[in-house]
Amino acid sequence: MKSNKRNLRRLSAAGLLAVPIVLSGCGVFSGKQSEAIDPPPAQVEKQMLNTAGSTAAQGDIGTQTTVYLSDTRGMLAPVTLGIPKVEGANEVAESLEVLVNGGRYAGFVPQGFQAVLPAGTQINNVTVDQENKLAVVEFNKSFTEYKAADERRILEALTWTLTGHEGIEQMQVWVDGVKLTEMPVNHTPLDRPLSRAMGINLQKADDALYSASSPVTVYFSSLTPDGIQYYVPVTRLVPTGQDAVQAALNELIRGPQYGDGLVEVIPDDTTVASIETGEDGAVTVSLQDSMFEQGEQVPTELLQAVVLTVSENSENAKVKIRMNDLAEVVGTDSRNYSEPVSRPEFINEISI
């Protein structure tokens, strides 16, 4: 651990955030890997769902949109792309076009990522019920031509892409004019609209029981084949009765699941000293660890993972970070994270 901490200090001072390390589940902070965390069984996934209520040429960046694509290990990650602005086009529908494998925007998908909707899928129509913040999406029959193992990934990618747009909190799927009450291959129920409460890249913490668990979403790190760092959201089922932000930070510190290719972003000896919500709604997180001292910059990768994790579990609140009672917490991006920091509007801007 001491050797790793010295290495991280040197990296922090140099401003090197994405270290070309072997993606074996270990992070840059420790040689320890997390204990195995089970993926949830199918019936638990269904319960969460019920509870949740041609290639374009690469051109000039027009509209930035964030979509959820599958990486080389099959995990979904938000990727922000610049796609051509089409006059009169529906921006929500255009973002879904990016999700079509081999579709119009295939040339804009970065190396190491893949669209999840079956080839030939057409977005026939997208309407938004503003009162209920519900997106209703109608596809053609090609949407149904996928493998059973891809069914949940497709639903997660659609739900998280759509709910990334302002004014959308849930979504519903139709095919050729018929509302789906279940998915056609693995029969995932769709009797209620889907929201982010369904989770993403779902896992169960080893101390949680399926019958008494709640979801929290944390952000780990990974690298593209070209060595570009990006964040990956993971929803963990944790024992019920915990504060969501506290539980999420605990899972962030616990680290990635063994063998999933994600990278630890925070030292495993870190503790959460306190979590406070101010009158302005900002959440102040106080962390304690044995690594960083006054005057040292903290890796932005660590700080942004905390901001993303806290905001995801606190209705997008602004976040202030304290570490080891330091007067200021400054990242390697020279930003002062002791002041309120908003969740980034665009995550994982990866060039093609």
N, C-alpha and C positions, 0 to 999 in steps of 0.2 A: 504493500500500500504506500509506504513512504516513497519508494522509487516512482510510483505512478503519480503521486502528488507533486513531486519535484518536476516531473515531466510536464504536468498540466500547468504549473506555474510558468514554466518557460514558454509553453504554447500560449498561455494567456497574455504574457507580456509581449509576445510577438504578434498577437492578434490573429493567430491561426485557429480557426473555429472547427473546420471540418478536417480531421486528421485521417489520412489514408490508412485505416487499421483494418484488420481482418474482421469481417462481419460474422462473428461466431457467437454473438449474444453477449460478449464482454463489452464493457464500456471503457472509456479512457480513464476512469477513476479507480477501478479496482479489478483484480483478477478473479473476483467472485462472481459467479453467475447466479441468477435467481433460481429458486426451487421451481420445479415443474408446475405449470399452471394449466389446468385442463380447459380445453374448449368445451362450452356447454353442450349438453345433449339437445337433440332436435326439439323435444317437448318444451324445454325451457326457452329456446329461441322463439317458439310459437307463442308462448305465454307473453314474452316481451313484446312481440309484434301486436298481440291483442291489447296489451296494456297501452301501447303507444298510440292507443287510439289510431363513292368515287373520290379520290384524294385531291384536296385543294393544293395549289402551288403555294410555297412559302412566300409570303409577301410582307408588306409593311404592317406593323402592329396597328390594329384599329381599336377593337374593344377588348379590354382585359376581363377575363372571366375565370372563375375558379371552379374546377370540376374534380370529381373523385375518380382516379384511375388506379388500375391494379399494377403493383410493382412486380419485380422479377420473382418475388416469393409469394405472390398472390394476396398481398395486403393492400388495402385501399389507402391512398394518400391524397390530400388536396394538392392540386397542381394548378398554378395560375398561368394562363396562356394569353397571348395576344393574338386574336383572330381578326380577320378582315371585317370591317363594319359593313353590313349589308343594309342598304337604304330600305326603310320600312319593315325590316325584319323584327321579329319578337326576340328580344335578348335572352329570355328564358329558354325558348325553343332552340335558339342557336347554341346555348351551352349544352343542351341535351344532344345536339348533333355531334358534339365532340366525343360523346360517350359511345358512338356507333363504331364498332370495329370495322376498319376499312372504309369509313364514311368520308364525307366531304372534307373533314378537318384532320384526317389521319396524318397528313404531313406536318401537323403542328404538335403532335404528341412527342414529348422528349424521349430520348433513348432510355430504355429501362422501364418504360411504362406501357400499358396497353388499355385500350378502351374495353368496356365490359359488355356492351349490348351486342347481340348477334349481328353479323354482317347482313345487310339488306334491311335492317330495321329502319322504318320511316316514322318520323314524328308527324302524325296527321294533324294534331291540334293540341294547343296548350291554352287553357283558360285559368284565370286566377279569381277565386271568390274572395274579394277583398275583406268582406265582413268576417268570414271564418278563416282567413289567411290560408286558404286551401288551393293548391295547384292540382288541376285535373289534366292528366296527360293521356292522349289517345295515340296508340301505336298501330301499325299494320301487323298482319299475322306473323311476319318474320321475327317479331319480338319474342314469340313463344318458342323459337327453335334454339334452345340452349341446353347445356348439360345440367343435370340435377345438382351437381356440386357447385354450380355457379349461381344458383337461384338467390341465395341470401346476399351474395356479393352484389348482384344486380340491383336488388331492392335497396341495399345500403347506399350504393353509388347514386342511384336516382334520388333517394330521400335527402342525402347530405348535399348533393349538388343543388337540388331545388331549394332547400331551406337555407342555402347560402345567399339567396336573393332576398332583398328587402321586401317585407310584406308577406313572405311565405313561411309557414311554420309546419305545414303538413301536406301530404300529397296522396293522390288517388290514381289508380291505373285503369285505363280502358283499352280494349283492343277491338278495332273495327266496329265502333259504335256500341260495344257491350262492356259494361262495368264488370271488372273481375272481382269475384268474391274469394278467390284463391288463385295462387299462381298455378300455371298449367302443368308443370312437370313434377315438382316435389310437393305441391299442394300447400304451400305456406298460406295461411289464412290472410285474407285482405278484407275482412268484413268491416274493419275500421280504417280510417285514414292513417298513414304512417307518418311519424315524426322522428326527430333525433333521439327520442326516448328509446327507440329500438336498438340504439347502440351502433358500433362500427368495429370491425375486427374483434369480435366478441371473445372474451376469455373469462374464466372463473378463478378468483384468487383461491389459494389452497386452504385458507381458513374460513371460506364461505360455504354455506349450505345452499343448494339450489332452491330449497323451499323457503329460505329466509335470507334473501339477498337483494341488494339494490345496485343499480349500475352507476359507475362513475367513469368519466373518460379522461385519459391522460395522454400526453404527447411525448413519445420517444423520438429518437433520431435514427436516420439511416443514410446510406450513400448510394448514389446512382453508379452505374458501371463506369462513368467518367469521373467519379470521385466527388460529385457535388452533393453537399449535405441537404437533407430535407426532413421535415417532421412527419411522423405517422401517428394518427390518433388510435388509441386502443381503449375499448370499453371493457372494464373489469367488473365482474359481479363480486361485491364485497358484502360482509355481514350487515344486515339492516340495523338501524338505530344509530348510525354514525353521522356526524356532520359531513356533508358531501365534499366540501373543500378539503377538510382534514383527511378524509378517507382517500381522496384523489392524490393528495400530496404524499401520503404514505405509500401508495402504489407507485408513484413516480420514483420515490426513493428506493423502493423494493427492486425496481428495475425491470427490464424486459424478460419475457419468458425464454427459457433455454431453447436455443435452436431456431428462433424465429427471425434471426438476422438483424434485429434492432440493436441500437447502441444505447448504453446507459448515459444519461445526460447530467446526473447529479451524484455526488459521492455517497456511497452507501452508509457512511457513518453520520450523515446529516440528520438533524432532528428538527421538528417543527416546534419552535418555542411558543408561538402564539399566532392566532388569526383574529383580526379585528376588522369590523366594518364601520367606517366613519359615517358622519352625518351626510357627507356628500355621496355616499354609496360606494366609495372606493374601498377595496379590500387590502388591508396591510398584512403581509405575511412575514413573520420573523423566523429566520432560519439560523441554526447553529451548526458549525462544522469546524474541523481542525485545519482547514486548508488556507483560507483567504484571510489576509491581514489588511490593516489600514494602508491605503495607497496602492493596493494591487487591483488591477482590473479583473473582473470576473468574466468568464467566457459568455458571450452573448447567447450561445446555444443553450446554456444552462438557464439563463434568465428568461429567454423567450419561451422555453419549455414550461417554466413556472407560470408565466403570464398566460400562455395558451391554456394550460391545465386549470388554473384558477378561474379564468373568465368562462371557460366551457361549463364549469360547474357552479357558476354564480350569476347567471343571466347576463353574461358579457360585461361584468363590472370592470372598472379600471382597477389596476393592481399596483401596489407599492411594495417594494421588497426591502427588508432589512436583513443584514447578515452579520452575525457576531457583534451586534451592537455598534457597527461602524457608522460614522456620521453620514457617509454617502456610499452607495453601491453603484459603481460605474462599470458598464460593460465594455468589452473590447470594441464595441461600436461607438464608444465615447458617450453613450447615452446614460443619463442619471436615472437609475431605476428606483431610487428612493422617492422620486416624484411619481404621481399617478401616470401609469402607462396603459394605453388602450390596446386591445387586441388588434393585431395587424389587419388591415382591410383585405390585403392579398397575402396569401401564404404560399411558400414554395414557388417562387418565380424562377422557373428553370428554363434556360434557353434551349433551343433546338439545334 
